[in-house]
Amino acid sequence: MTELESLSLSILAANIIIFNIIGNFGNLNLVWCTLRKRELRSRSGILLAVNAVYQSICLVSLLFNAALIISGKKISRRDCFSIDTLFMIAGSQQATMAFSIALDLFFAVVYPVRYRLFNTKYYFLVLCGTSWTFALFFMVYAWMMMNDDILEFCTVLVAMPPGVVSLWTDLNVIINFGVLGVYLATFLVLKFKCELS
């Protein structure tokens, strides 16, 4: 490994640690406030808190990657994937949960009366169940395609077999564009409603 590669990996490990401190501080405060304040325990507030938990799981999982990067040890893809399993599950859930949060806002704006009548238990079951299904699909698919290639360092993007990671990345990009589309549609509906009144 060249000196530049070693420096790059050290910077990556330092960034993981810094973002863990800052990110978990914000996420834990969001979850704590949601638990303590009744007015924050709306559907939207609970969905945000759930997403913050997923984000914290991703951040803490990255600490194992930082330790491996600092140690300089090479690792097999199978072992790396085992280390990154929690990140993979929580990261997959984050993308779909962001889409669920956007849909939640859209439903609240476009169908306010129906939104209040939704059965909360089933509402959360559908939204969270969708994210679990997405995550579990990729876990099973990755295990089916797994190999024992030796990796220079371990992150979630190299832990998954190449065909799996490209599909996972493509679907996450599509989901993120979907989030933007739903927010844009919500904005346009709000703008239209304001112009009518």
N, CA, C and O of each residue as an XYZ file, in Angstrom:
788
protein
N       0.857     -1.174      0.000
C       0.000      0.000      0.000
C       0.904      1.239      0.000
O       1.844      1.335      0.789
N       0.605      2.176     -0.892
C       1.420      3.384     -0.979
C       1.115      4.317      0.187
O       0.134      4.145      0.909
N       1.983      5.306      0.346
C       1.798      6.270      1.439
C       0.513      7.075      1.250
O      -0.174      7.391      2.222
N       0.191      7.405     -0.003
C      -1.032      8.164     -0.292
C      -2.280      7.334      0.031
O      -3.244      7.856      0.592
N      -2.263      6.057     -0.319
C      -3.399      5.188      0.006
C      -3.575      5.062      1.509
O      -4.694      5.092      2.021
N      -2.453      4.922      2.211
C      -2.496      4.815      3.674
C      -3.066      6.087      4.298
O      -3.875      6.028      5.224
N      -2.631      7.243      3.777
C      -3.146      8.527      4.274
C      -4.644      8.644      3.997
O      -5.401      9.101      4.854
N      -5.075      8.229      2.795
C      -6.500      8.293      2.438
C      -7.341      7.438      3.378
O      -8.413      7.857      3.814
N      -6.853      6.241      3.689
C      -7.595      5.363      4.591
C      -7.627      5.928      6.011
O      -8.621      5.769      6.719
N      -6.543      6.587      6.428
C      -6.529      7.213      7.759
C      -7.540      8.351      7.833
O      -8.231      8.513      8.838
N      -7.621      9.136      6.762
C      -8.601     10.232      6.709
C     -10.019      9.658      6.726
O     -10.901     10.201      7.391
N     -10.236      8.565      5.996
C     -11.546      7.904      5.988
C     -11.922      7.438      7.390
O     -13.051      7.649      7.832
N     -10.988      6.810      8.088
C     -11.253      6.334      9.454
C     -11.557      7.506     10.389
O     -12.463      7.417     11.217
N     -10.803      8.603     10.262
C     -11.047      9.784     11.106
C     -12.429     10.370     10.830
O     -13.131     10.771     11.758
N     -12.821     10.421      9.557
C     -14.156     10.935      9.203
C     -15.259     10.070      9.785
O     -16.274     10.586     10.252
N     -15.065      8.757      9.760
C     -16.062      7.849     10.339
C     -16.254      8.162     11.819
O     -17.384      8.216     12.304
N     -15.165      8.364     12.526
C     -15.242      8.641     13.967
C     -15.909      9.988     14.226
O     -16.772     10.095     15.097
N     -15.515     11.014     13.475
C     -16.095     12.359     13.662
C     -17.598     12.345     13.362
O     -18.391     12.881     14.135
N     -17.985     11.732     12.241
C     -19.405     11.686     11.887
C     -20.206     10.848     12.869
O     -21.394     11.100     13.069
N     -19.577      9.858     13.484
C     -20.248      9.074     14.520
C     -20.600      9.947     15.707
O     -21.714      9.879     16.226
N     -19.664     10.757     16.133
C     -19.904     11.621     17.293
C     -21.012     12.628     16.987
O     -21.974     12.750     17.746
N     -20.874     13.339     15.886
C     -21.844     14.386     15.534
C     -23.207     13.777     15.181
O     -24.242     14.226     15.675
N     -23.194     12.759     14.328
C     -24.446     12.153     13.870
C     -25.231     11.491     14.982
O     -26.447     11.659     15.074
N     -24.542     10.737     15.829
C     -25.254     10.068     16.922
C     -25.761     11.057     17.957
O     -26.798     10.820     18.576
N     -25.049     12.161     18.157
C     -25.549     13.202     19.056
C     -26.905     13.711     18.555
O     -27.861     13.798     19.325
N     -26.982     14.044     17.276
C     -28.238     14.536     16.707
C     -29.332     13.482     16.701
O     -30.475     13.762     17.060
N     -28.981     12.276     16.295
C     -29.978     11.201     16.229
C     -30.532     10.851     17.603
O     -31.742     10.694     17.769
N     -29.651     10.729     18.580
C     -30.112     10.379     19.926
C     -30.970     11.490     20.527
O     -31.935     11.208     21.238
N     -30.630     12.742     20.251
C     -31.466     13.848     20.722
C     -32.844     13.818     20.071
O     -33.849     14.069     20.735
N     -32.896     13.514     18.783
C     -34.183     13.434     18.090
C     -35.049     12.324     18.679
O     -36.237     12.527     18.930
N     -34.459     11.158     18.898
C     -35.206     10.035     19.478
C     -35.638     10.370     20.903
O     -36.783     10.114     21.278
N     -34.738     10.936     21.695
C     -35.042     11.299     23.085
C     -36.192     12.306     23.145
O     -37.123     12.147     23.935
N     -36.124     13.341     22.308
C     -37.195     14.355     22.302
C     -38.525     13.751     21.866
O     -39.574     14.100     22.409
N     -38.489     12.845     20.889
C     -39.718     12.199     20.426
C     -40.333     11.357     21.534
O     -41.554     11.322     21.687
N     -39.495     10.682     22.301
C     -40.001      9.870     23.406
C     -40.545     10.734     24.545
O     -41.540     10.374     25.174
N     -39.904     11.861     24.808
C     -40.290     12.701     25.946
C     -41.467     13.623     25.666
O     -42.301     13.841     26.545
N     -41.550     14.164     24.467
C     -42.566     15.176     24.149
C     -43.724     14.546     23.380
O     -43.556     14.045     22.268
N     -44.878     14.585     23.989
C     -46.071     13.981     23.380
C     -46.386     14.608     22.016
O     -46.784     13.902     21.090
N     -46.212     15.914     21.891
C     -46.550     16.592     20.637
C     -45.634     16.177     19.478
O     -45.978     16.392     18.316
N     -44.484     15.591     19.779
C     -43.591     15.112     18.723
C     -43.893     13.668     18.318
O     -43.312     13.156     17.361
N     -44.794     13.019     19.040
C     -45.118     11.619     18.758
C     -46.238     11.478     17.731
O     -47.088     10.595     17.840
N     -46.227     12.351     16.745
C     -47.168     12.219     15.628
C     -46.641     11.121     14.701
O     -45.555     10.583     14.915
N     -47.410     10.802     13.692
C     -46.932      9.798     12.731
C     -45.606     10.233     12.120
O     -44.661      9.449     12.040
N     -45.547     11.485     11.693
C     -44.319     11.993     11.074
C     -43.155     11.969     12.050
O     -42.042     11.591     11.684
N     -43.405     12.370     13.284
C     -42.351     12.386     14.292
C     -41.813     10.999     14.589
O     -40.607     10.815     14.755
N     -42.702     10.031     14.655
C     -42.271      8.652     14.920
C     -41.476      8.108     13.735
O     -40.466      7.430     13.926
N     -41.923      8.399     12.519
C     -41.172      7.950     11.344
C     -39.774      8.563     11.315
O     -38.802      7.883     10.984
N     -39.672      9.849     11.661
C     -38.349     10.493     11.728
C     -37.477      9.849     12.794
O     -36.282      9.643     12.578
N     -38.059      9.532     13.938
C     -37.297      8.900     15.018
C     -36.825      7.505     14.604
O     -35.694      7.118     14.899
N     -37.681      6.761     13.931
C     -37.285      5.433     13.445
C     -36.125      5.564     12.460
O     -35.169      4.791     12.511
N     -36.215      6.544     11.565
C     -35.130      6.760     10.606
C     -33.838      7.175     11.311
O     -32.748      6.794     10.883
N     -33.952      7.948     12.382
C     -32.768      8.337     13.157
C     -32.119      7.116     13.809
O     -30.894      7.033     13.893
N     -32.934      6.176     14.267
C     -32.391      4.929     14.834
C     -31.639      4.159     13.748
O     -30.537      3.668     13.991
N     -32.226      4.050     12.551
C     -31.541      3.372     11.445
C     -30.204      4.055     11.141
O     -29.194      3.386     10.921
N     -30.207      5.397     11.130
C     -28.976      6.141     10.852
C     -27.928      5.874     11.922
O     -26.751      5.715     11.599
N     -28.326      5.822     13.179
C     -27.375      5.546     14.262
C     -26.795      4.137     14.147
O     -25.612      3.928     14.415
N     -27.615      3.183     13.754
C     -27.112      1.818     13.542
C     -26.047      1.822     12.447
O     -25.014      1.166     12.578
N     -26.301      2.561     11.370
C     -25.308      2.665     10.293
C     -24.011      3.285     10.805
O     -22.922      2.787     10.521
N     -24.136      4.368     11.557
C     -22.941      5.049     12.063
C     -22.126      4.154     12.989
O     -20.907      4.060     12.844
N     -22.780      3.503     13.927
C     -22.061      2.630     14.865
C     -21.433      1.453     14.118
O     -20.322      1.036     14.445
N     -22.128      0.918     13.128
C     -21.577     -0.185     12.339
C     -20.293      0.226     11.623
O     -19.387     -0.586     11.439
N     -20.225      1.488     11.222
C     -19.026      1.970     10.534
C     -17.799      2.003     11.442
O     -16.671      2.019     10.950
N     -18.001      2.015     12.754
C     -16.852      2.006     13.666
C     -16.032      0.722     13.506
O     -14.809      0.747     13.642
N     -16.697     -0.394     13.220
C     -15.968     -1.643     12.960
C     -15.116     -1.504     11.706
O     -13.991     -2.000     11.648
N     -15.673     -0.815     10.692
C     -14.904     -0.569      9.476
C     -13.686      0.298      9.775
O     -12.597      0.048      9.258
N     -13.874      1.316     10.608
C     -12.753      2.195     10.961
C     -11.658      1.407     11.667
O     -10.475      1.609     11.392
N     -12.039      0.513     12.571
C     -11.048     -0.306     13.284
C     -10.274     -1.188     12.308
O      -9.058     -1.331     12.433
N     -10.968     -1.776     11.343
C     -10.287     -2.603     10.339
C      -9.372     -1.769      9.455
O      -8.273     -2.203      9.110
N      -9.822     -0.572      9.087
C      -9.002      0.310      8.255
C      -7.726      0.689      9.000
O      -6.634      0.643      8.434
N      -7.868      1.064     10.270
C      -6.705      1.464     11.072
C      -5.737      0.289     11.246
O      -4.520      0.475     11.213
N      -6.275     -0.914     11.432
C      -5.414     -2.089     11.625
C      -4.672     -2.474     10.347
O      -3.605     -3.085     10.411
N      -5.226     -2.121      9.189
C      -4.586     -2.445      7.917
C      -4.734     -3.896      7.503
O      -4.096     -4.328      6.543
N      -5.553     -4.651      8.198
C      -5.729     -6.072      7.881
C      -6.624     -6.243      6.658
O      -7.616     -5.536      6.482
N      -6.244     -7.201      5.823
C      -7.105     -7.570      4.701
C      -8.140     -8.554      5.227
O      -7.910     -9.250      6.216
N      -9.273     -8.601      4.556
C     -10.388     -9.407      5.050
C     -11.129    -10.007      3.859
O     -11.151     -9.417      2.778
N     -11.726    -11.157      4.050
C     -12.505    -11.757      2.960
C     -13.847    -11.031      2.839
O     -14.349    -10.454      3.803
N     -14.404    -11.074      1.649
C     -15.701    -10.425      1.414
C     -16.771    -11.002      2.341
O     -17.612    -10.266      2.857
N     -16.737    -12.325      2.552
C     -17.725    -12.971      3.416
C     -17.626    -12.432      4.848
O     -18.647    -12.132      5.468
N     -16.405    -12.307      5.371
C     -16.222    -11.779      6.731
C     -16.599    -10.305      6.801
O     -17.211     -9.856      7.771
N     -16.229     -9.558      5.768
C     -16.582     -8.131      5.714
C     -18.099     -7.964      5.704
O     -18.642     -7.093      6.385
N     -18.776     -8.806      4.927
C     -20.234     -8.715      4.864
C     -20.865     -9.038      6.214
O     -21.848     -8.414      6.614
N     -20.295    -10.015      6.910
C     -20.808    -10.347      8.250
C     -20.681     -9.148      9.182
O     -21.577     -8.883      9.985
N     -19.571     -8.426      9.076
C     -19.364     -7.235      9.903
C     -20.352     -6.140      9.517
O     -20.844     -5.413     10.379
N     -20.640     -6.022      8.227
C     -21.492     -4.934      7.728
C     -22.971     -5.302      7.618
O     -23.746     -4.551      7.024
N     -23.373     -6.436      8.175
C     -24.769     -6.870      8.072
C     -25.736     -5.844      8.660
O     -26.737     -5.508      8.028
N     -25.449     -5.346      9.862
C     -26.347     -4.352     10.476
C     -26.433     -3.087      9.635
O     -27.512     -2.522      9.460
N     -25.283     -2.642      9.112
C     -25.283     -1.455      8.258
C     -26.147     -1.699      7.029
O     -26.944     -0.847      6.639
N     -25.981     -2.860      6.430
C     -26.739     -3.198      5.222
C     -28.244     -3.162      5.484
O     -29.005     -2.607      4.692
N     -28.662     -3.754      6.591
C     -30.093     -3.775      6.923
C     -30.590     -2.358      7.196
O     -31.584     -1.922      6.614
N     -29.898     -1.643      8.080
C     -30.341     -0.294      8.457
C     -30.228      0.681      7.291
O     -31.096      1.536      7.115
N     -29.168      0.564      6.491
C     -29.006      1.449      5.336
C     -30.097      1.243      4.302
O     -30.597      2.202      3.714
N     -30.464     -0.010      4.083
C     -31.558     -0.302      3.144
C     -32.876      0.252      3.675
O     -33.698      0.759      2.912
N     -33.066      0.152      4.975
C     -34.303      0.661      5.565
C     -34.359      2.185      5.527
O     -35.439      2.763      5.413
N     -33.208      2.834      5.621
C     -33.201      4.297      5.598
C     -33.754      4.853      4.297
O     -34.555      5.788      4.308
N     -33.330      4.280      3.179
C     -33.792      4.789      1.886
C     -35.303      4.654      1.758
O     -35.988      5.600      1.371
N     -35.814      3.481      2.082
C     -37.257      3.281      1.956
C     -38.022      4.068      3.018
O     -39.152      4.492      2.777
N     -37.418      4.265      4.189
C     -38.081      5.058      5.232
C     -38.139      6.531      4.822
O     -39.121      7.213      5.113
N     -37.099      7.026      4.153
C     -37.135      8.406      3.648
C     -38.287      8.567      2.659
O     -38.966      9.593      2.647
N     -38.501      7.548      1.833
C     -39.627      7.578      0.901
C     -40.951      7.541      1.662
O     -41.901      8.234      1.296
N     -41.013      6.733      2.717
C     -42.224      6.655      3.547
C     -42.521      7.991      4.221
O     -43.679      8.398      4.311
N     -41.480      8.671      4.693
C     -41.658      9.983      5.332
C     -42.206     10.984      4.318
O     -43.085     11.783      4.642
N     -41.685     10.938      3.090
C     -42.181     11.830      2.039
C     -43.645     11.517      1.712
O     -44.459     12.429      1.563
N     -43.976     10.230      1.601
C     -45.372      9.841      1.343
C     -46.287     10.259      2.487
O     -47.419     10.687      2.260
N     -45.794     10.134      3.713
C     -46.572     10.533      4.884
C     -46.956     12.008      4.790
O     -48.107     12.369      5.036
N     -46.003     12.851      4.437
C     -46.288     14.279      4.284
C     -47.275     14.513      3.144
O     -48.197     15.318      3.270
N     -47.081     13.812      2.037
C     -47.977     13.951      0.890
C     -49.414     13.589      1.268
O     -50.348     14.324      0.949
N     -49.587     12.442      1.957
C     -50.928     12.032      2.385
C     -51.542     13.056      3.333
O     -52.732     13.357      3.234
N     -50.740     13.592      4.250
C     -51.247     14.570      5.218
C     -51.710     15.851      4.528
O     -52.668     16.485      4.971
N     -51.030     16.232      3.444
C     -51.376     17.470      2.734
C     -52.524     17.246      1.754
O     -53.453     18.052      1.695
N     -52.470     16.170      0.995
C     -53.446     15.944     -0.073
C     -54.751     15.353      0.455
O     -55.831     15.718     -0.011
N     -54.657     14.448      1.421
C     -55.844     13.779      1.973
C     -55.905     13.964      3.490
O     -55.832     12.978      4.224
N     -56.034     15.190      3.976
C     -55.940     15.413      5.423
C     -56.994     14.671      6.251
O     -56.688     14.193      7.344
N     -58.216     14.568      5.755
C     -59.259     13.883      6.525
C     -58.992     12.376      6.552
O     -59.033     11.755      7.614
N     -58.722     11.798      5.391
C     -58.417     10.360      5.346
C     -57.160     10.036      6.153
O     -57.080      9.001      6.815
N     -56.187     10.939      6.086
C     -54.923     10.730      6.806
C     -55.174     10.558      8.304
O     -54.567      9.705      8.952
N     -56.061     11.365      8.835
C     -56.368     11.270     10.272
C     -57.151     10.006     10.611
O     -57.149      9.559     11.758
N     -57.818      9.433      9.613
C     -58.613      8.230      9.849
C     -57.822      6.932      9.651
O     -58.298      5.854     10.006
N     -56.602      7.037      9.079
C     -55.784      5.832      8.891
C     -55.571      5.151     10.230
O     -55.316      5.817     11.233
N     -55.672      3.833     10.252
C     -55.343      3.056     11.446
C     -53.828      3.128     11.636
O     -53.069      2.624     10.808
N     -53.399      3.751     12.717
C     -51.976      4.012     12.934
C     -51.144      2.739     12.953
O     -50.050      2.703     12.390
N     -51.651      1.699     13.595
C     -50.895      0.446     13.700
C     -50.628     -0.140     12.309
O     -49.499     -0.521     12.001
N     -51.668     -0.211     11.472
C     -51.505     -0.774     10.134
C     -50.681      0.151      9.243
O     -49.921     -0.304      8.388
N     -50.841      1.443      9.455
C     -50.081      2.436      8.700
C     -48.580      2.212      8.908
O     -47.814      2.144      7.946
N     -48.170      2.098     10.175
C     -46.756      1.856     10.473
C     -46.322      0.473     10.009
O     -45.194      0.295      9.549
N     -47.205     -0.498     10.125
C     -46.878     -1.853      9.691
C     -46.563     -1.879      8.194
O     -45.603     -2.523      7.773
N     -47.365     -1.184      7.397
C     -47.135     -1.137      5.951
C     -45.844     -0.385      5.638
O     -45.018     -0.867      4.863
N     -45.667      0.798      6.238
C     -44.483      1.599      5.927
C     -43.197      0.925      6.398
O     -42.221      0.866      5.651
N     -43.189      0.423      7.615
C     -41.984     -0.240      8.138
C     -41.803     -1.619      7.510
O     -40.673     -2.052      7.280
N     -42.897     -2.303      7.233
C     -42.813     -3.611      6.589
C     -42.194     -3.536      5.203
O     -41.453     -4.431      4.798
N     -42.498     -2.468      4.480
C     -41.909     -2.265      3.157
C     -40.394     -2.122      3.264
O     -39.654     -2.712      2.478
N     -39.938     -1.341      4.235
C     -38.492     -1.152      4.378
C     -37.804     -2.439      4.829
O     -36.687     -2.722      4.395
N     -38.451     -3.218      5.690
C     -37.879     -4.502      6.114
C     -37.805     -5.478      4.941
O     -36.819     -6.202      4.797
N     -38.830     -5.501      4.113
C     -38.839     -6.394      2.950
C     -37.697     -6.051      2.001
O     -36.994     -6.939      1.520
N     -37.517     -4.762      1.732
C     -36.433     -4.290      0.866
C     -35.079     -4.716      1.435
O     -34.230     -5.228      0.705
N     -34.878     -4.504      2.730
C     -33.600     -4.842      3.371
C     -33.348     -6.349      3.360
O     -32.244     -6.794      3.045
N     -34.359     -7.120      3.699
C     -34.179     -8.572      3.761
C     -33.949     -9.184      2.378
O     -33.219    -10.167      2.246
N     -34.569     -8.606      1.352
C     -34.316     -9.077     -0.010
C     -32.831     -8.974     -0.333
O     -32.237     -9.921     -0.847
N     -32.233     -7.823     -0.032
C     -30.820     -7.642     -0.359
C     -29.899     -8.472      0.525
O     -28.825     -8.884      0.085
N     -30.302     -8.721      1.755
C     -29.500     -9.602      2.611
C     -29.447    -11.011      2.016
O     -28.374    -11.603      1.901
N     -30.591    -11.532      1.646
C     -30.654    -12.887      1.088
C     -29.923    -12.945     -0.252
O     -29.155    -13.872     -0.507
N     -30.166    -11.953     -1.102
C     -29.523    -11.914     -2.421
C     -28.003    -11.848     -2.278
O     -27.280    -12.540     -2.995
N     -27.523    -11.028     -1.364
C     -26.076    -10.903     -1.157
C     -25.477    -12.212     -0.648
O     -24.406    -12.617     -1.100
N     -26.152    -12.875      0.282
C     -25.640    -14.155      0.790
C     -25.631    -15.214     -0.309
O     -24.728    -16.049     -0.352
N     -26.622    -15.188     -1.196
C     -26.664    -16.162     -2.292
C     -25.509    -15.952     -3.273
O     -24.994    -16.920     -3.833
N     -25.103    -14.718     -3.483
C     -24.059    -14.383     -4.456
C     -22.674    -14.238     -3.812
O     -21.720    -13.868     -4.496
N     -22.550    -14.518     -2.533
C     -21.331    -14.255     -1.771
C     -20.144    -15.066     -2.284
O     -20.290    -16.195     -2.752
N     -18.942    -14.443     -2.179
C     -17.696    -15.132     -2.506
C     -16.667    -14.818     -1.421
O     -16.946    -14.055     -0.496
N     -15.496    -15.400     -1.535
C     -14.451    -15.218     -0.522
C     -13.282    -14.382     -1.042
O     -12.145    -14.584     -0.618
N     -13.548    -13.449     -1.953
C     -12.489    -12.559     -2.434
C     -11.856    -11.834     -1.250
O     -12.533    -11.520     -0.271
N     -10.559    -11.572     -1.348
C      -9.856    -10.824     -0.305
C      -9.948     -9.337     -0.647
O      -9.657     -8.931     -1.772
N     -10.357     -8.528      0.339
C     -10.561     -7.091      0.149
C      -9.457     -6.306      0.848
O      -8.971     -6.706      1.905
N      -9.068     -5.185      0.247
C      -8.052     -4.310      0.844
C      -8.568     -3.654      2.124
O      -7.827     -3.502      3.095
N      -9.842     -3.268      2.114
C     -10.486     -2.686      3.292
C     -11.963     -3.044      3.237
O     -12.453     -3.529      2.217
N     -12.662     -2.809      4.323
C     -14.042     -3.278      4.447
C     -15.003     -2.100      4.589
O     -14.938     -1.352      5.564
N     -15.887     -1.943      3.618
C     -17.028     -1.028      3.723
C     -18.225     -1.756      3.119
O     -18.064     -2.785      2.462
N     -19.397     -1.233      3.337
C     -20.600     -1.919      2.855
C     -20.599     -2.053      1.335
O     -21.119     -3.034      0.802
N     -20.025     -1.083      0.634
C     -20.049     -1.129     -0.825
C     -19.120     -2.184     -1.402
O     -19.363     -2.673     -2.505
N     -18.053     -2.552     -0.680
C     -17.197     -3.636     -1.165
C     -17.565     -4.961     -0.508
O     -17.143     -6.020     -0.974
N     -18.347     -4.916      0.566
C     -18.755     -6.145      1.250
C     -19.741     -6.952      0.419
O     -19.723     -8.183      0.444
N     -20.599     -6.259     -0.316
C     -21.572     -6.959     -1.156
C     -20.911     -7.383     -2.464
O     -20.043     -6.670     -2.967
N     -21.298     -8.511     -3.018
C     -20.789     -8.907     -4.332
C     -21.129     -7.841     -5.379
O     -22.160     -7.178     -5.268
N     -20.269     -7.669     -6.398
C     -20.449     -6.574     -7.369
C     -21.840     -6.473     -7.992
O     -22.376     -5.369     -8.088
N     -22.443     -7.578     -8.417
C     -23.776     -7.515     -9.023
C     -24.838     -7.044     -8.048
O     -25.768     -6.331     -8.426
N     -24.697     -7.442     -6.797
C     -25.665     -7.059     -5.766
C     -25.529     -5.579     -5.445
O     -26.525     -4.861     -5.354
N     -24.285     -5.122     -5.272
C     -24.083     -3.722     -4.888
C     -24.541     -2.775     -5.990
O     -25.039     -1.688     -5.697
N     -24.381     -3.171     -7.261
C     -24.838     -2.275     -8.330
C     -26.364     -2.173     -8.336
O     -26.903     -1.083     -8.526
N     -27.070     -3.294     -8.129
C     -28.537     -3.245     -8.047
C     -28.984     -2.454     -6.823
O     -29.903     -1.640     -6.913
N     -28.335     -2.690     -5.668
C     -28.659     -1.990     -4.420
C     -28.480     -0.483     -4.590
O     -29.336      0.304     -4.186
N     -27.353     -0.093     -5.194
C     -27.074      1.331     -5.410
C     -28.078      1.937     -6.383
O     -28.611      3.018     -6.132
N     -28.339      1.248     -7.492
C     -29.301      1.757     -8.480
C     -30.683      1.956     -7.858
O     -31.317      2.989     -8.072
N     -31.148      0.974     -7.091
C     -32.470      1.099     -6.465
C     -32.498      2.207     -5.418
O     -33.506      2.900     -5.279
N     -31.402      2.382     -4.680
C     -31.349      3.479     -3.713
C     -31.392      4.836     -4.405
O     -32.030      5.765     -3.910
N     -30.717      4.955     -5.546
C     -30.770      6.208     -6.313
C     -32.195      6.450     -6.813
O     -32.697      7.571     -6.729
N     -32.846      5.414     -7.332
C     -34.229      5.544     -7.809
C     -35.152      5.947     -6.659
O     -36.007      6.818     -6.821
N     -34.980      5.315     -5.503
C     -35.803      5.661     -4.332
C     -35.577      7.114     -3.939
O     -36.532      7.824     -3.624
N     -34.319      7.567     -3.954
C     -34.034      8.957     -3.589
C     -34.643      9.940     -4.580
O     -35.128     10.998     -4.179
N     -34.624      9.607     -5.866
C     -35.320     10.458     -6.838
C     -36.826     10.422     -6.591
O     -37.510     11.430     -6.770
N     -37.343      9.266     -6.181
C     -38.754      9.166     -5.814
C     -39.095     10.070     -4.643
O     -40.154     10.698     -4.626
N     -38.199     10.137     -3.662
C     -38.392     11.034     -2.512
C     -38.489     12.474     -2.999
O     -39.387     13.213     -2.596
N     -37.562     12.869     -3.866
C     -37.602     14.233     -4.409
C     -38.892     14.478     -5.182
O     -39.492     15.547     -5.070
N     -39.321     13.486     -5.968
C     -40.562     13.620     -6.730
C     -41.779     13.799     -5.840
O     -42.651     14.618     -6.131
N     -41.842     13.033     -4.752
C     -42.982     13.147     -3.829
C     -42.964     14.507     -3.136
O     -44.012     15.134     -2.979
N     -41.780     14.970     -2.719
C     -41.702     16.299     -2.097
C     -42.082     17.398     -3.086
O     -42.748     18.364     -2.714
N     -41.665     17.257     -4.337
C     -42.039     18.236     -5.361
C     -43.551     18.227     -5.576
O     -44.169     19.287     -5.676
N     -44.145     17.043     -5.648
C     -45.602     16.939     -5.812
C     -46.322     17.567     -4.622
O     -47.332     18.249     -4.796
N     -45.807     17.341     -3.415
C     -46.405     17.931     -2.212
C     -46.333     19.449     -2.273
O     -47.303     20.137     -1.956
N     -45.176     19.970     -2.684
C     -45.006     21.418     -2.814
C     -45.988     21.991     -3.830
O     -46.610     23.025     -3.585
N     -46.125     21.320     -4.969
C     -47.032     21.819     -6.003
C     -48.488     21.792     -5.539
O     -49.250     22.712     -5.837
N     -48.875     20.752     -4.818
C     -50.240     20.677     -4.281
C     -50.469     21.816     -3.293
O     -51.510     22.474     -3.332
N     -49.504     22.051     -2.411
C     -49.629     23.150     -1.442
C     -49.724     24.499     -2.150
O     -50.537     25.345     -1.780
N     -48.895     24.690     -3.162
C     -48.913     25.947     -3.910
C     -50.268     26.141     -4.585
O     -50.828     27.237     -4.556
N     -50.789     25.085     -5.187
C     -52.083     25.144     -5.857
C     -53.198     25.450     -4.858
O     -54.078     26.263     -5.141
N     -53.163     24.798     -3.684
C     -54.184     25.047     -2.660
C     -54.113     26.483     -2.156
O     -55.147     27.100     -1.897
N     -52.910     27.018     -2.015
C     -52.758     28.406     -1.545
C     -53.289     29.395     -2.576
O     -53.886     30.409     -2.214
N     -53.078     29.108     -3.848
C     -53.567     29.998     -4.903
C     -55.091     29.988     -4.979
O     -55.700     30.994     -5.341
N     -55.709     28.855     -4.641
C     -57.167     28.761     -4.667
C     -57.816     29.510     -3.506
O     -58.959     29.954     -3.614
N     -57.090     29.652     -2.396
C     -57.710     30.296     -1.235
C     -57.418     31.765     -1.147
O     -57.877     32.431     -0.220
